Amino acid sequence: MRNDDPLGGAVATDDRTRLDSTLIATLIVDDDLTFRKTVRQLLERVPEVSIVGEAADGEEALRLAQALRPDVVLMDITMPRLDGLEATRRIKAEQPDMKVIVLTVHQEEAYRKTACEYGADAFLTKKTVGSRLIPMIIGS
């Protein structure tokens, strides 16, 4: 990793030009590559959404959120190096207008409560992503 790399080696993408300010710039954060690909495929069919980057842990998420300034961050909870709840807290402290949607396998109320306390704008279980995610993003 180079010190002058603001993304710290994380993946930044831009399938649809960010010059179109009507697009909802979205960052996908999940340590599961298969799940990230699934979410990407789902969102690539939505003309209003531009996927600007992907991260595999909370530290990468913080770097990308600061460098890319997405409108929406899709954040897993359980990840290496820095979990998604703490990453959410830090992102919202620095950029309160950035929308963070927590996507997780955890269904326990304690996770939902903590996500809300840390500033998450929405909380979805991964089982409901297919039916509920797009309206949440577009409604941002």
N, CA, C and O atoms as CSV, one atom per row, in Angstrom:
chain,resi,resn,atom,element,x,y,z
A,1,MET,N,N,0.841,-1.179,0.000
A,1,MET,CA,C,0.000,0.000,0.000
A,1,MET,C,C,0.885,1.241,0.000
A,1,MET,O,O,1.802,1.347,0.815
A,2,ARG,N,N,0.625,2.160,-0.888
A,2,ARG,CA,C,1.380,3.403,-0.954
A,2,ARG,C,C,0.761,4.428,-0.021
A,2,ARG,O,O,-0.460,4.506,0.118
A,3,ASN,N,N,1.620,5.212,0.615
A,3,ASN,CA,C,1.126,6.230,1.538
A,3,ASN,C,C,0.349,7.332,0.843
A,3,ASN,O,O,-0.507,7.964,1.461
A,4,ASP,N,N,0.633,7.576,-0.439
A,4,ASP,CA,C,-0.062,8.649,-1.138
A,4,ASP,C,C,-1.348,8.181,-1.808
A,4,ASP,O,O,-1.984,8.943,-2.537
A,5,ASP,N,N,-1.726,6.949,-1.567
A,5,ASP,CA,C,-2.955,6.395,-2.139
A,5,ASP,C,C,-4.115,6.679,-1.193
A,5,ASP,O,O,-4.225,6.013,-0.163
A,6,PRO,N,N,-4.993,7.650,-1.500
A,6,PRO,CA,C,-6.075,8.002,-0.578
A,6,PRO,C,C,-7.058,6.865,-0.349
A,6,PRO,O,O,-7.797,6.877,0.635
A,7,LEU,N,N,-7.075,5.891,-1.237
A,7,LEU,CA,C,-7.999,4.777,-1.081
A,7,LEU,C,C,-7.353,3.618,-0.344
A,7,LEU,O,O,-8.032,2.645,-0.019
A,8,GLY,N,N,-6.064,3.699,-0.076
A,8,GLY,CA,C,-5.388,2.662,0.674
A,8,GLY,C,C,-5.477,1.296,0.040
A,8,GLY,O,O,-5.472,0.291,0.751
A,9,GLY,N,N,-5.557,1.227,-1.264
A,9,GLY,CA,C,-5.645,-0.055,-1.953
A,9,GLY,C,C,-7.062,-0.576,-2.089
A,9,GLY,O,O,-7.268,-1.610,-2.725
A,10,ALA,N,N,-8.047,0.103,-1.515
A,10,ALA,CA,C,-9.439,-0.331,-1.631
A,10,ALA,C,C,-9.923,-0.127,-3.060
A,10,ALA,O,O,-9.317,0.613,-3.834
A,11,VAL,N,N,-11.003,-0.781,-3.395
A,11,VAL,CA,C,-11.514,-0.757,-4.764
A,11,VAL,C,C,-12.468,0.411,-4.963
A,11,VAL,O,O,-13.477,0.524,-4.267
A,12,ALA,N,N,-12.146,1.266,-5.903
A,12,ALA,CA,C,-13.058,2.342,-6.302
A,12,ALA,C,C,-13.499,2.053,-7.719
A,12,ALA,O,O,-12.680,1.740,-8.583
A,13,THR,N,N,-14.775,2.158,-7.951
A,13,THR,CA,C,-15.310,1.903,-9.278
A,13,THR,C,C,-16.180,3.066,-9.693
A,13,THR,O,O,-16.560,3.897,-8.868
A,14,ASP,N,N,-16.489,3.122,-10.949
A,14,ASP,CA,C,-17.359,4.178,-11.443
A,14,ASP,C,C,-17.993,3.704,-12.740
A,14,ASP,O,O,-17.629,4.164,-13.822
A,15,ASP,N,N,-18.947,2.778,-12.626
A,15,ASP,CA,C,-19.600,2.218,-13.801
A,15,ASP,C,C,-20.397,3.266,-14.564
A,15,ASP,O,O,-20.466,3.220,-15.792
A,16,ARG,N,N,-20.992,4.198,-13.856
A,16,ARG,CA,C,-21.751,5.279,-14.479
A,16,ARG,C,C,-21.123,6.580,-14.026
A,16,ARG,O,O,-20.765,6.730,-12.858
A,17,THR,N,N,-20.995,7.474,-14.902
A,17,THR,CA,C,-20.262,8.699,-14.596
A,17,THR,C,C,-20.837,9.441,-13.401
A,17,THR,O,O,-22.053,9.583,-13.273
A,18,ARG,N,N,-19.966,9.908,-12.539
A,18,ARG,CA,C,-20.365,10.661,-11.360
A,18,ARG,C,C,-20.683,12.106,-11.737
A,18,ARG,O,O,-21.185,12.870,-10.913
A,19,LEU,N,N,-20.393,12.475,-12.976
A,19,LEU,CA,C,-20.689,13.832,-13.424
A,19,LEU,C,C,-22.184,14.092,-13.449
A,19,LEU,O,O,-22.621,15.239,-13.360
A,20,ASP,N,N,-22.964,13.037,-13.569
A,20,ASP,CA,C,-24.414,13.166,-13.547
A,20,ASP,C,C,-24.848,13.220,-12.090
A,20,ASP,O,O,-24.936,12.187,-11.425
A,21,SER,N,N,-25.116,14.412,-11.598
A,21,SER,CA,C,-25.426,14.583,-10.178
A,21,SER,C,C,-26.775,13.996,-9.781
A,21,SER,O,O,-27.114,13.978,-8.598
A,22,THR,N,N,-27.546,13.517,-10.746
A,22,THR,CA,C,-28.823,12.899,-10.399
A,22,THR,C,C,-28.643,11.458,-9.948
A,22,THR,O,O,-29.558,10.874,-9.367
A,23,LEU,N,N,-27.472,10.873,-10.207
A,23,LEU,CA,C,-27.226,9.498,-9.790
A,23,LEU,C,C,-26.925,9.445,-8.297
A,23,LEU,O,O,-26.318,10.360,-7.740
A,24,ILE,N,N,-27.354,8.369,-7.664
A,24,ILE,CA,C,-27.110,8.157,-6.242
A,24,ILE,C,C,-25.815,7.362,-6.113
A,24,ILE,O,O,-25.788,6.158,-6.368
A,25,ALA,N,N,-24.748,8.043,-5.716
A,25,ALA,CA,C,-23.432,7.406,-5.566
A,25,ALA,C,C,-23.465,6.476,-4.359
A,25,ALA,O,O,-23.796,6.894,-3.250
A,26,THR,N,N,-23.119,5.207,-4.587
A,26,THR,CA,C,-23.269,4.184,-3.560
A,26,THR,C,C,-21.966,3.428,-3.344
A,26,THR,O,O,-21.293,3.039,-4.299
A,27,LEU,N,N,-21.620,3.226,-2.070
A,27,LEU,CA,C,-20.447,2.462,-1.659
A,27,LEU,C,C,-20.929,1.173,-1.002
A,27,LEU,O,O,-21.765,1.214,-0.099
A,28,ILE,N,N,-20.408,0.027,-1.449
A,28,ILE,CA,C,-20.778,-1.280,-0.899
A,28,ILE,C,C,-19.661,-1.744,0.024
A,28,ILE,O,O,-18.506,-1.822,-0.394
A,29,VAL,N,N,-19.996,-2.058,1.289
A,29,VAL,CA,C,-18.999,-2.486,2.266
A,29,VAL,C,C,-19.420,-3.824,2.869
A,29,VAL,O,O,-20.406,-3.904,3.602
A,30,ASP,N,N,-18.664,-4.868,2.553
A,30,ASP,CA,C,-18.940,-6.207,3.084
A,30,ASP,C,C,-17.702,-7.058,2.871
A,30,ASP,O,O,-17.078,-6.986,1.812
A,31,ASP,N,N,-17.336,-7.862,3.860
A,31,ASP,CA,C,-16.155,-8.712,3.704
A,31,ASP,C,C,-16.426,-9.937,2.838
A,31,ASP,O,O,-15.490,-10.627,2.435
A,32,ASP,N,N,-17.677,-10.210,2.551
A,32,ASP,CA,C,-18.058,-11.359,1.723
A,32,ASP,C,C,-18.128,-10.918,0.256
A,32,ASP,O,O,-19.059,-10.223,-0.151
A,33,LEU,N,N,-17.134,-11.332,-0.522
A,33,LEU,CA,C,-17.057,-10.937,-1.929
A,33,LEU,C,C,-18.291,-11.368,-2.708
A,33,LEU,O,O,-18.773,-10.626,-3.563
A,34,THR,N,N,-18.804,-12.553,-2.423
A,34,THR,CA,C,-19.991,-13.051,-3.120
A,34,THR,C,C,-21.189,-12.149,-2.850
A,34,THR,O,O,-21.950,-11.836,-3.765
A,35,PHE,N,N,-21.359,-11.732,-1.600
A,35,PHE,CA,C,-22.480,-10.842,-1.279
A,35,PHE,C,C,-22.295,-9.487,-1.959
A,35,PHE,O,O,-23.256,-8.927,-2.487
A,36,ARG,N,N,-21.071,-8.954,-1.952
A,36,ARG,CA,C,-20.830,-7.679,-2.643
A,36,ARG,C,C,-21.189,-7.783,-4.113
A,36,ARG,O,O,-21.803,-6.874,-4.670
A,37,LYS,N,N,-20.809,-8.887,-4.745
A,37,LYS,CA,C,-21.139,-9.075,-6.166
A,37,LYS,C,C,-22.646,-9.150,-6.374
A,37,LYS,O,O,-23.169,-8.604,-7.346
A,38,THR,N,N,-23.343,-9.825,-5.463
A,38,THR,CA,C,-24.799,-9.937,-5.557
A,38,THR,C,C,-25.452,-8.558,-5.463
A,38,THR,O,O,-26.331,-8.228,-6.258
A,39,VAL,N,N,-25.023,-7.765,-4.501
A,39,VAL,CA,C,-25.573,-6.412,-4.342
A,39,VAL,C,C,-25.236,-5.567,-5.566
A,39,VAL,O,O,-26.083,-4.827,-6.066
A,40,ARG,N,N,-24.010,-5.676,-6.045
A,40,ARG,CA,C,-23.599,-4.935,-7.244
A,40,ARG,C,C,-24.509,-5.277,-8.419
A,40,ARG,O,O,-24.996,-4.381,-9.110
A,41,GLN,N,N,-24.741,-6.573,-8.649
A,41,GLN,CA,C,-25.590,-6.997,-9.768
A,41,GLN,C,C,-27.007,-6.455,-9.618
A,41,GLN,O,O,-27.629,-6.054,-10.602
A,42,LEU,N,N,-27.510,-6.443,-8.403
A,42,LEU,CA,C,-28.845,-5.906,-8.142
A,42,LEU,C,C,-28.889,-4.407,-8.468
A,42,LEU,O,O,-29.821,-3.936,-9.121
A,43,LEU,N,N,-27.892,-3.676,-8.015
A,43,LEU,CA,C,-27.891,-2.217,-8.189
A,43,LEU,C,C,-27.534,-1.776,-9.600
A,43,LEU,O,O,-27.957,-0.706,-10.038
A,44,GLU,N,N,-26.770,-2.578,-10.312
A,44,GLU,CA,C,-26.413,-2.208,-11.685
A,44,GLU,C,C,-27.629,-2.154,-12.606
A,44,GLU,O,O,-27.562,-1.562,-13.684
A,45,ARG,N,N,-28.727,-2.758,-12.197
A,45,ARG,CA,C,-29.960,-2.713,-12.990
A,45,ARG,C,C,-30.809,-1.485,-12.680
A,45,ARG,O,O,-31.857,-1.278,-13.291
A,46,VAL,N,N,-30.355,-0.676,-11.735
A,46,VAL,CA,C,-31.113,0.499,-11.304
A,46,VAL,C,C,-30.459,1.743,-11.908
A,46,VAL,O,O,-29.358,2.117,-11.504
A,47,PRO,N,N,-31.124,2.385,-12.868
A,47,PRO,CA,C,-30.497,3.506,-13.574
A,47,PRO,C,C,-30.167,4.705,-12.687
A,47,PRO,O,O,-29.305,5.508,-13.043
A,48,GLU,N,N,-30.823,4.839,-11.560
A,48,GLU,CA,C,-30.583,5.988,-10.676
A,48,GLU,C,C,-29.346,5.824,-9.799
A,48,GLU,O,O,-28.927,6.777,-9.141
A,49,VAL,N,N,-28.754,4.624,-9.779
A,49,VAL,CA,C,-27.666,4.314,-8.852
A,49,VAL,C,C,-26.337,4.174,-9.582
A,49,VAL,O,O,-26.257,3.549,-10.640
A,50,SER,N,N,-25.300,4.763,-9.003
A,50,SER,CA,C,-23.926,4.598,-9.478
A,50,SER,C,C,-23.107,3.984,-8.349
A,50,SER,O,O,-23.024,4.561,-7.265
A,51,ILE,N,N,-22.507,2.833,-8.585
A,51,ILE,CA,C,-21.657,2.197,-7.580
A,51,ILE,C,C,-20.274,2.820,-7.719
A,51,ILE,O,O,-19.596,2.628,-8.729
A,52,VAL,N,N,-19.863,3.564,-6.701
A,52,VAL,CA,C,-18.595,4.286,-6.785
A,52,VAL,C,C,-17.439,3.539,-6.138
A,52,VAL,O,O,-16.282,3.908,-6.340
A,53,GLY,N,N,-17.728,2.492,-5.360
A,53,GLY,CA,C,-16.643,1.749,-4.734
A,53,GLY,C,C,-17.133,0.581,-3.917
A,53,GLY,O,O,-18.324,0.430,-3.644
A,54,GLU,N,N,-16.162,-0.250,-3.531
A,54,GLU,CA,C,-16.419,-1.409,-2.684
A,54,GLU,C,C,-15.300,-1.509,-1.659
A,54,GLU,O,O,-14.148,-1.191,-1.955
A,55,ALA,N,N,-15.640,-1.949,-0.462
A,55,ALA,CA,C,-14.657,-2.160,0.594
A,55,ALA,C,C,-14.960,-3.475,1.296
A,55,ALA,O,O,-16.108,-3.915,1.350
A,56,ALA,N,N,-13.899,-4.104,1.840
A,56,ALA,CA,C,-14.044,-5.399,2.496
A,56,ALA,C,C,-13.954,-5.313,4.014
A,56,ALA,O,O,-14.091,-6.330,4.695
A,57,ASP,N,N,-13.727,-4.122,4.557
A,57,ASP,CA,C,-13.700,-3.966,6.014
A,57,ASP,C,C,-13.979,-2.506,6.365
A,57,ASP,O,O,-14.041,-1.638,5.494
A,58,GLY,N,N,-14.144,-2.262,7.655
A,58,GLY,CA,C,-14.495,-0.924,8.105
A,58,GLY,C,C,-13.435,0.127,7.851
A,58,GLY,O,O,-13.762,1.281,7.575
A,59,GLU,N,N,-12.165,-0.254,7.941
A,59,GLU,CA,C,-11.098,0.716,7.680
A,59,GLU,C,C,-11.116,1.178,6.226
A,59,GLU,O,O,-10.977,2.368,5.944
A,60,GLU,N,N,-11.289,0.227,5.301
A,60,GLU,CA,C,-11.411,0.602,3.886
A,60,GLU,C,C,-12.642,1.469,3.671
A,60,GLU,O,O,-12.616,2.418,2.888
A,61,ALA,N,N,-13.720,1.138,4.371
A,61,ALA,CA,C,-14.955,1.922,4.250
A,61,ALA,C,C,-14.723,3.374,4.647
A,61,ALA,O,O,-15.201,4.287,3.973
A,62,LEU,N,N,-13.994,3.593,5.737
A,62,LEU,CA,C,-13.715,4.962,6.173
A,62,LEU,C,C,-12.906,5.721,5.131
A,62,LEU,O,O,-13.213,6.875,4.828
A,63,ARG,N,N,-11.878,5.086,4.581
A,63,ARG,CA,C,-11.052,5.741,3.562
A,63,ARG,C,C,-11.873,6.082,2.319
A,63,ARG,O,O,-11.787,7.189,1.787
A,64,LEU,N,N,-12.670,5.112,1.865
A,64,LEU,CA,C,-13.461,5.345,0.653
A,64,LEU,C,C,-14.562,6.375,0.880
A,64,LEU,O,O,-14.828,7.200,0.007
A,65,ALA,N,N,-15.199,6.333,2.039
A,65,ALA,CA,C,-16.252,7.312,2.332
A,65,ALA,C,C,-15.683,8.725,2.317
A,65,ALA,O,O,-16.325,9.651,1.823
A,66,GLN,N,N,-14.488,8.888,2.854
A,66,GLN,CA,C,-13.863,10.210,2.872
A,66,GLN,C,C,-13.405,10.633,1.477
A,66,GLN,O,O,-13.574,11.788,1.088
A,67,ALA,N,N,-12.828,9.698,0.728
A,67,ALA,CA,C,-12.282,10.031,-0.591
A,67,ALA,C,C,-13.355,10.195,-1.661
A,67,ALA,O,O,-13.254,11.078,-2.513
A,68,LEU,N,N,-14.379,9.349,-1.621
A,68,LEU,CA,C,-15.377,9.318,-2.697
A,68,LEU,C,C,-16.648,10.099,-2.388
A,68,LEU,O,O,-17.379,10.477,-3.303
A,69,ARG,N,N,-16.916,10.345,-1.110
A,69,ARG,CA,C,-18.121,11.073,-0.689
A,69,ARG,C,C,-19.403,10.513,-1.312
A,69,ARG,O,O,-20.146,11.250,-1.961
A,70,PRO,N,N,-19.667,9.220,-1.121
A,70,PRO,CA,C,-20.897,8.661,-1.693
A,70,PRO,C,C,-22.137,9.237,-1.006
A,70,PRO,O,O,-22.064,9.757,0.108
A,71,ASP,N,N,-23.252,9.134,-1.680
A,71,ASP,CA,C,-24.521,9.537,-1.080
A,71,ASP,C,C,-24.999,8.490,-0.086
A,71,ASP,O,O,-25.590,8.812,0.945
A,72,VAL,N,N,-24.728,7.215,-0.418
A,72,VAL,CA,C,-25.205,6.082,0.383
A,72,VAL,C,C,-24.062,5.097,0.603
A,72,VAL,O,O,-23.298,4.798,-0.315
A,73,VAL,N,N,-23.958,4.596,1.842
A,73,VAL,CA,C,-23.020,3.522,2.175
A,73,VAL,C,C,-23.843,2.323,2.626
A,73,VAL,O,O,-24.664,2.430,3.537
A,74,LEU,N,N,-23.618,1.182,1.983
A,74,LEU,CA,C,-24.258,-0.072,2.382
A,74,LEU,C,C,-23.246,-0.812,3.239
A,74,LEU,O,O,-22.198,-1.218,2.736
A,75,MET,N,N,-23.536,-0.998,4.533
A,75,MET,CA,C,-22.537,-1.420,5.511
A,75,MET,C,C,-22.904,-2.731,6.201
A,75,MET,O,O,-23.945,-2.837,6.849
A,76,ASP,N,N,-22.029,-3.727,6.049
A,76,ASP,CA,C,-22.144,-4.967,6.816
A,76,ASP,C,C,-21.707,-4.676,8.254
A,76,ASP,O,O,-21.030,-3.678,8.501
A,77,ILE,N,N,-22.085,-5.531,9.198
A,77,ILE,CA,C,-21.667,-5.343,10.586
A,77,ILE,C,C,-20.386,-6.112,10.887
A,77,ILE,O,O,-19.392,-5.524,11.314
A,78,THR,N,N,-20.405,-7.420,10.667
A,78,THR,CA,C,-19.297,-8.275,11.077
A,78,THR,C,C,-18.237,-8.327,9.987
A,78,THR,O,O,-18.402,-8.988,8.962
A,79,MET,N,N,-17.128,-7.602,10.241
A,79,MET,CA,C,-16.026,-7.538,9.275
A,79,MET,C,C,-14.711,-7.488,10.041
A,79,MET,O,O,-14.688,-7.126,11.217
A,80,PRO,N,N,-13.611,-7.851,9.375
A,80,PRO,CA,C,-12.306,-7.779,10.037
A,80,PRO,C,C,-11.823,-6.334,10.182
A,80,PRO,O,O,-12.348,-5.422,9.544
A,81,ARG,N,N,-10.838,-6.151,11.013
A,81,ARG,CA,C,-10.118,-4.895,11.267
A,81,ARG,C,C,-10.953,-3.825,11.945
A,81,ARG,O,O,-10.523,-3.270,12.955
A,82,LEU,N,N,-12.120,-3.521,11.431
A,82,LEU,CA,C,-13.012,-2.546,12.059
A,82,LEU,C,C,-14.429,-2.942,11.682
A,82,LEU,O,O,-14.768,-3.021,10.501
A,83,ASP,N,N,-15.256,-3.191,12.696
A,83,ASP,CA,C,-16.613,-3.659,12.381
A,83,ASP,C,C,-17.465,-2.529,11.809
A,83,ASP,O,O,-17.132,-1.349,11.925
A,84,GLY,N,N,-18.569,-2.928,11.192
A,84,GLY,CA,C,-19.425,-1.978,10.505
A,84,GLY,C,C,-20.148,-1.003,11.411
A,84,GLY,O,O,-20.473,0.108,10.990
A,85,LEU,N,N,-20.407,-1.398,12.649
A,85,LEU,CA,C,-21.069,-0.470,13.563
A,85,LEU,C,C,-20.146,0.694,13.908
A,85,LEU,O,O,-20.556,1.854,13.870
A,86,GLU,N,N,-18.898,0.376,14.244
A,86,GLU,CA,C,-17.937,1.437,14.560
A,86,GLU,C,C,-17.640,2.280,13.322
A,86,GLU,O,O,-17.510,3.500,13.420
A,87,ALA,N,N,-17.532,1.645,12.169
A,87,ALA,CA,C,-17.315,2.397,10.926
A,87,ALA,C,C,-18.492,3.337,10.671
A,87,ALA,O,O,-18.297,4.478,10.253
A,88,THR,N,N,-19.703,2.865,10.920
A,88,THR,CA,C,-20.896,3.707,10.770
A,88,THR,C,C,-20.825,4.904,11.701
A,88,THR,O,O,-21.080,6.035,11.287
A,89,ARG,N,N,-20.476,4.656,12.964
A,89,ARG,CA,C,-20.381,5.743,13.943
A,89,ARG,C,C,-19.396,6.812,13.470
A,89,ARG,O,O,-19.683,8.007,13.546
A,90,ARG,N,N,-18.242,6.378,12.983
A,90,ARG,CA,C,-17.210,7.327,12.553
A,90,ARG,C,C,-17.617,8.081,11.283
A,90,ARG,O,O,-17.379,9.283,11.167
A,91,ILE,N,N,-18.219,7.382,10.353
A,91,ILE,CA,C,-18.675,8.043,9.121
A,91,ILE,C,C,-19.722,9.104,9.446
A,91,ILE,O,O,-19.647,10.228,8.951
A,92,LYS,N,N,-20.692,8.746,10.275
A,92,LYS,CA,C,-21.766,9.696,10.597
A,92,LYS,C,C,-21.246,10.876,11.422
A,92,LYS,O,O,-21.782,11.980,11.321
A,93,ALA,N,N,-20.207,10.655,12.238
A,93,ALA,CA,C,-19.622,11.756,13.008
A,93,ALA,C,C,-18.955,12.768,12.079
A,93,ALA,O,O,-19.024,13.974,12.315
A,94,GLU,N,N,-18.314,12.275,11.028
A,94,GLU,CA,C,-17.612,13.154,10.089
A,94,GLU,C,C,-18.519,13.690,8.983
A,94,GLU,O,O,-18.340,14.812,8.509
A,95,GLN,N,N,-19.491,12.877,8.580
A,95,GLN,CA,C,-20.331,13.227,7.435
A,95,GLN,C,C,-21.792,12.876,7.748
A,95,GLN,O,O,-22.321,11.900,7.216
A,96,PRO,N,N,-22.430,13.653,8.591
A,96,PRO,CA,C,-23.777,13.298,9.051
A,96,PRO,C,C,-24.832,13.190,7.956
A,96,PRO,O,O,-25.843,12.515,8.147
A,97,ASP,N,N,-24.620,13.836,6.821
A,97,ASP,CA,C,-25.606,13.770,5.740
A,97,ASP,C,C,-25.454,12.532,4.861
A,97,ASP,O,O,-26.324,12.242,4.039
A,98,MET,N,N,-24.360,11.809,5.028
A,98,MET,CA,C,-24.153,10.590,4.249
A,98,MET,C,C,-25.082,9.506,4.808
A,98,MET,O,O,-25.076,9.230,6.008
A,99,LYS,N,N,-25.868,8.905,3.936
A,99,LYS,CA,C,-26.822,7.883,4.364
A,99,LYS,C,C,-26.100,6.546,4.520
A,99,LYS,O,O,-25.407,6.099,3.606
A,100,VAL,N,N,-26.266,5.905,5.687
A,100,VAL,CA,C,-25.684,4.589,5.933
A,100,VAL,C,C,-26.814,3.595,6.164
A,100,VAL,O,O,-27.630,3.753,7.071
A,101,ILE,N,N,-26.841,2.572,5.323
A,101,ILE,CA,C,-27.813,1.488,5.458
A,101,ILE,C,C,-27.043,0.249,5.889
A,101,ILE,O,O,-26.165,-0.228,5.169
A,102,VAL,N,N,-27.371,-0.265,7.057
A,102,VAL,CA,C,-26.711,-1.462,7.570
A,102,VAL,C,C,-27.389,-2.685,6.973
A,102,VAL,O,O,-28.608,-2.837,7.051
A,103,LEU,N,N,-26.573,-3.561,6.369
A,103,LEU,CA,C,-27.045,-4.825,5.799
A,103,LEU,C,C,-26.352,-5.948,6.556
A,103,LEU,O,O,-25.123,-6.015,6.553
A,104,THR,N,N,-27.103,-6.827,7.201
A,104,THR,CA,C,-26.471,-7.822,8.055
A,104,THR,C,C,-27.268,-9.112,8.157
A,104,THR,O,O,-28.462,-9.150,7.858
A,105,VAL,N,N,-26.587,-10.164,8.582
A,105,VAL,CA,C,-27.268,-11.428,8.876
A,105,VAL,C,C,-27.850,-11.388,10.283
A,105,VAL,O,O,-28.717,-12.197,10.615
A,106,HIS,N,N,-27.385,-10.461,11.112
A,106,HIS,CA,C,-27.831,-10.370,12.505
A,106,HIS,C,C,-29.254,-9.822,12.578
A,106,HIS,O,O,-29.555,-8.759,12.035
A,107,GLN,N,N,-30.108,-10.560,13.250
A,107,GLN,CA,C,-31.496,-10.135,13.394
A,107,GLN,C,C,-31.821,-9.664,14.806
A,107,GLN,O,O,-32.916,-9.165,15.066
A,108,GLU,N,N,-30.864,-9.824,15.716
A,108,GLU,CA,C,-31.107,-9.475,17.104
A,108,GLU,C,C,-31.351,-7.974,17.263
A,108,GLU,O,O,-30.711,-7.156,16.603
A,109,GLU,N,N,-32.271,-7.634,18.132
A,109,GLU,CA,C,-32.644,-6.240,18.366
A,109,GLU,C,C,-31.461,-5.411,18.863
A,109,GLU,O,O,-31.388,-4.214,18.588
A,110,ALA,N,N,-30.540,-6.032,19.588
A,110,ALA,CA,C,-29.376,-5.298,20.106
A,110,ALA,C,C,-28.550,-4.698,18.967
A,110,ALA,O,O,-28.046,-3.581,19.092
A,111,TYR,N,N,-28.409,-5.420,17.869
A,111,TYR,CA,C,-27.663,-4.892,16.720
A,111,TYR,C,C,-28.403,-3.711,16.092
A,111,TYR,O,O,-27.797,-2.697,15.747
A,112,ARG,N,N,-29.699,-3.855,15.950
A,112,ARG,CA,C,-30.514,-2.775,15.376
A,112,ARG,C,C,-30.420,-1.521,16.255
A,112,ARG,O,O,-30.259,-0.408,15.755
A,113,LYS,N,N,-30.523,-1.725,17.562
A,113,LYS,CA,C,-30.470,-0.606,18.499
A,113,LYS,C,C,-29.112,0.102,18.432
A,113,LYS,O,O,-29.046,1.330,18.379
A,114,THR,N,N,-28.033,-0.685,18.435
A,114,THR,CA,C,-26.695,-0.092,18.364
A,114,THR,C,C,-26.493,0.636,17.042
A,114,THR,O,O,-25.940,1.736,17.017
A,115,ALA,N,N,-26.935,0.035,15.949
A,115,ALA,CA,C,-26.813,0.685,14.640
A,115,ALA,C,C,-27.528,2.037,14.652
A,115,ALA,O,O,-27.005,3.025,14.137
A,116,CYS,N,N,-28.704,2.074,15.231
A,116,CYS,CA,C,-29.475,3.320,15.322
A,116,CYS,C,C,-28.738,4.339,16.195
A,116,CYS,O,O,-28.637,5.511,15.831
A,117,GLU,N,N,-28.224,3.894,17.347
A,117,GLU,CA,C,-27.487,4.790,18.237
A,117,GLU,C,C,-26.238,5.360,17.564
A,117,GLU,O,O,-25.842,6.492,17.840
A,118,TYR,N,N,-25.628,4.580,16.689
A,118,TYR,CA,C,-24.404,5.001,16.006
A,118,TYR,C,C,-24.693,5.805,14.740
A,118,TYR,O,O,-23.767,6.206,14.035
A,119,GLY,N,N,-25.964,6.040,14.451
A,119,GLY,CA,C,-26.326,6.934,13.362
A,119,GLY,C,C,-26.793,6.296,12.072
A,119,GLY,O,O,-27.055,7.004,11.100
A,120,ALA,N,N,-26.906,4.965,12.032
A,120,ALA,CA,C,-27.379,4.312,10.805
A,120,ALA,C,C,-28.762,4.846,10.441
A,120,ALA,O,O,-29.605,5.071,11.310
A,121,ASP,N,N,-28.975,5.043,9.155
A,121,ASP,CA,C,-30.253,5.558,8.672
A,121,ASP,C,C,-31.272,4.456,8.461
A,121,ASP,O,O,-32.478,4.707,8.470
A,122,ALA,N,N,-30.789,3.233,8.270
A,122,ALA,CA,C,-31.686,2.091,8.058
A,122,ALA,C,C,-30.940,0.812,8.411
A,122,ALA,O,O,-29.710,0.785,8.450
A,123,PHE,N,N,-31.698,-0.239,8.665
A,123,PHE,CA,C,-31.155,-1.533,9.069
A,123,PHE,C,C,-31.937,-2.602,8.331
A,123,PHE,O,O,-33.153,-2.710,8.486
A,124,LEU,N,N,-31.237,-3.395,7.528
A,124,LEU,CA,C,-31.884,-4.478,6.784
A,124,LEU,C,C,-31.154,-5.784,7.031
A,124,LEU,O,O,-29.926,-5.819,7.096
A,125,THR,N,N,-31.921,-6.859,7.167
A,125,THR,CA,C,-31.266,-8.158,7.181
A,125,THR,C,C,-30.978,-8.539,5.735
A,125,THR,O,O,-31.689,-8.135,4.815
A,126,LYS,N,N,-29.928,-9.319,5.555
A,126,LYS,CA,C,-29.528,-9.690,4.195
A,126,LYS,C,C,-30.610,-10.497,3.480
A,126,LYS,O,O,-30.647,-10.533,2.250
A,127,LYS,N,N,-31.482,-11.139,4.241
A,127,LYS,CA,C,-32.579,-11.903,3.632
A,127,LYS,C,C,-33.563,-10.998,2.897
A,127,LYS,O,O,-34.235,-11.438,1.965
A,128,THR,N,N,-33.648,-9.740,3.312
A,128,THR,CA,C,-34.643,-8.829,2.732
A,128,THR,C,C,-34.054,-7.863,1.705
A,128,THR,O,O,-34.769,-7.008,1.181
A,129,VAL,N,N,-32.772,-7.990,1.416
A,129,VAL,CA,C,-32.109,-7.050,0.506
A,129,VAL,C,C,-32.804,-6.982,-0.852
A,129,VAL,O,O,-33.028,-5.892,-1.379
A,130,GLY,N,N,-33.142,-8.128,-1.414
A,130,GLY,CA,C,-33.738,-8.164,-2.749
A,130,GLY,C,C,-35.011,-7.354,-2.877
A,130,GLY,O,O,-35.261,-6.756,-3.923
A,131,SER,N,N,-35.815,-7.325,-1.834
A,131,SER,CA,C,-37.107,-6.639,-1.927
A,131,SER,C,C,-37.108,-5.232,-1.326
A,131,SER,O,O,-37.946,-4.411,-1.700
A,132,ARG,N,N,-36.188,-4.939,-0.406
A,132,ARG,CA,C,-36.278,-3.673,0.319
A,132,ARG,C,C,-35.150,-2.677,0.060
A,132,ARG,O,O,-35.302,-1.487,0.335
A,133,LEU,N,N,-34.024,-3.151,-0.465
A,133,LEU,CA,C,-32.860,-2.270,-0.579
A,133,LEU,C,C,-33.055,-1.136,-1.584
A,133,LEU,O,O,-32.801,0.023,-1.257
A,134,ILE,N,N,-33.491,-1.444,-2.775
A,134,ILE,CA,C,-33.604,-0.418,-3.821
A,134,ILE,C,C,-34.538,0.723,-3.406
A,134,ILE,O,O,-34.170,1.885,-3.580
A,135,PRO,N,N,-35.723,0.444,-2.867
A,135,PRO,CA,C,-36.564,1.565,-2.420
A,135,PRO,C,C,-35.894,2.417,-1.336
A,135,PRO,O,O,-36.103,3.629,-1.284
A,136,MET,N,N,-35.094,1.789,-0.475
A,136,MET,CA,C,-34.396,2.562,0.562
A,136,MET,C,C,-33.349,3.483,-0.041
A,136,MET,O,O,-33.194,4.622,0.399
A,137,ILE,N,N,-32.633,3.001,-1.038
A,137,ILE,CA,C,-31.598,3.823,-1.666
A,137,ILE,C,C,-32.233,4.952,-2.468
A,137,ILE,O,O,-31.836,6.110,-2.335
A,138,ILE,N,N,-33.200,4.625,-3.284
A,138,ILE,CA,C,-33.824,5.632,-4.147
A,138,ILE,C,C,-34.597,6.652,-3.323
A,138,ILE,O,O,-34.709,7.816,-3.709
A,139,GLY,N,N,-35.122,6.218,-2.201
A,139,GLY,CA,C,-35.834,7.124,-1.312
A,139,GLY,C,C,-34.921,8.077,-0.564
A,139,GLY,O,O,-35.377,8.932,0.195
A,140,SER,N,N,-33.599,7.914,-0.795
A,140,SER,CA,C,-32.658,8.780,-0.085
A,140,SER,C,C,-32.703,10.156,-0.686
A,140,SER,O,O,-31.985,11.050,-0.237
